[in-house]
Amino acid sequence: MITLEEIKEYFGKEGRTFPEATEVNDRLPEKTKQILYKIGLPDYSGYGGDYITLDRLEIINNRYLKYGTRKRDSEYYRECIDMFTGEIVFNLNYKGDNNEYHFWNSNLEAYLKYVYTYTKYVNELEIPQKLGDYYKNHSKYAKELKRQFLQINKDVENGCWANLIEEMDLGVI
């Protein structure tokens, strides 16, 4: 089982913590506060781009707590905690009229564990010896990453992580 301390050690100084958002602390679960204020969230390159952790938390519409964005479209992309549900959601709003938020993970702990698993999978695993060349065996790679995600929870069956696995399986990425 992946622990938060293991993740903190792995990312080291890359794990960015935030100043306390005291005005919303009573609306956040203890585990979320621990991650935001003590463990930290890393920047990482992943499905859809380079994800950047902000220097401070931003409250949006008294519902969303923005903690991250994406490098190439930072003025349009929001990665947030939905303070009503605890879910991790994102919004991509190029035209300025899109208020729809999409599911990313069921909570911040699951999000951080998925980012950790994905980062280690991409950067460290020596799978070619086991699964063969990626471009000839992309379905095997997708199946292995999905297996690792399912050890955390079933968030991989919905939203962005499901899209990542599907595109890997099809050989698109």
Solvent accessible surface area in square Angstrom, and as a share of the most:
residue,aa,sasa,rsa
1,M,215,0.96
2,I,36,0.18
3,T,69,0.40
4,L,13,0.06
5,E,108,0.48
6,E,71,0.32
7,I,2,0.01
8,K,84,0.36
9,E,147,0.66
10,Y,73,0.28
11,F,21,0.09
12,G,41,0.39
13,K,206,0.87
14,E,109,0.49
15,G,16,0.16
16,R,81,0.29
17,T,58,0.33
18,F,11,0.05
19,P,91,0.57
20,E,102,0.46
21,A,9,0.07
22,T,99,0.58
23,E,117,0.53
24,V,3,0.01
25,N,24,0.12
26,D,129,0.67
27,R,76,0.28
28,L,11,0.06
29,P,73,0.46
30,E,131,0.59
31,K,91,0.39
32,T,9,0.05
33,K,38,0.16
34,Q,64,0.28
35,I,0,0.00
36,L,0,0.00
37,Y,37,0.14
38,K,137,0.58
39,I,7,0.04
40,G,2,0.02
41,L,1,0.01
42,P,6,0.04
43,D,51,0.26
44,Y,19,0.07
45,S,77,0.50
46,G,16,0.15
47,Y,52,0.20
48,G,34,0.33
49,G,19,0.19
50,D,58,0.30
51,Y,8,0.03
52,I,56,0.28
53,T,5,0.03
54,L,40,0.20
55,D,110,0.57
56,R,151,0.55
57,L,18,0.09
58,E,67,0.30
59,I,60,0.31
60,I,14,0.07
61,N,116,0.59
62,N,98,0.50
63,R,74,0.27
64,Y,23,0.09
65,L,0,0.00
66,K,25,0.10
67,Y,4,0.01
68,G,3,0.02
69,T,7,0.04
70,R,22,0.08
71,K,131,0.56
72,R,176,0.64
73,D,8,0.04
74,S,52,0.34
75,E,144,0.65
76,Y,75,0.29
77,Y,1,0.00
78,R,72,0.26
79,E,3,0.01
80,C,0,0.00
81,I,2,0.01
82,D,6,0.03
83,M,15,0.07
84,F,134,0.56
85,T,80,0.47
86,G,18,0.17
87,E,58,0.26
88,I,0,0.00
89,V,9,0.05
90,F,32,0.13
91,N,0,0.00
92,L,53,0.26
93,N,22,0.11
94,Y,121,0.46
95,K,181,0.77
96,G,60,0.58
97,D,111,0.57
98,N,51,0.26
99,N,119,0.61
100,E,107,0.48
101,Y,34,0.13
102,H,69,0.31
103,F,52,0.22
104,W,8,0.03
105,N,0,0.00
106,S,41,0.26
107,N,62,0.32
108,L,0,0.00
109,E,44,0.20
110,A,4,0.03
111,Y,7,0.03
112,L,0,0.00
113,K,23,0.10
114,Y,0,0.00
115,V,1,0.00
116,Y,8,0.03
117,T,9,0.05
118,Y,28,0.11
119,T,17,0.10
120,K,61,0.26
121,Y,18,0.07
122,V,86,0.50
123,N,104,0.53
124,E,84,0.38
125,L,76,0.38
126,E,126,0.56
127,I,15,0.07
128,P,77,0.48
129,Q,141,0.63
130,K,172,0.73
131,L,36,0.18
132,G,27,0.26
133,D,75,0.39
134,Y,49,0.19
135,Y,170,0.65
136,K,168,0.71
137,N,33,0.17
138,H,44,0.20
139,S,51,0.33
140,K,105,0.44
141,Y,16,0.06
142,A,2,0.01
143,K,154,0.65
144,E,39,0.18
145,L,0,0.00
146,K,71,0.30
147,R,116,0.42
148,Q,32,0.14
149,F,0,0.00
150,L,69,0.34
151,Q,131,0.58
152,I,39,0.20
153,N,43,0.22
154,K,139,0.59
155,D,11,0.06
156,V,2,0.01
157,E,92,0.41
158,N,84,0.43
159,G,31,0.30
160,C,12,0.07
161,W,6,0.02
162,A,28,0.22
163,N,66,0.34
164,L,2,0.01
165,I,17,0.08
166,E,101,0.45
167,E,51,0.23
168,M,13,0.06
169,D,64,0.33
170,L,115,0.57
171,G,32,0.31
172,V,102,0.58
173,I,76,0.39
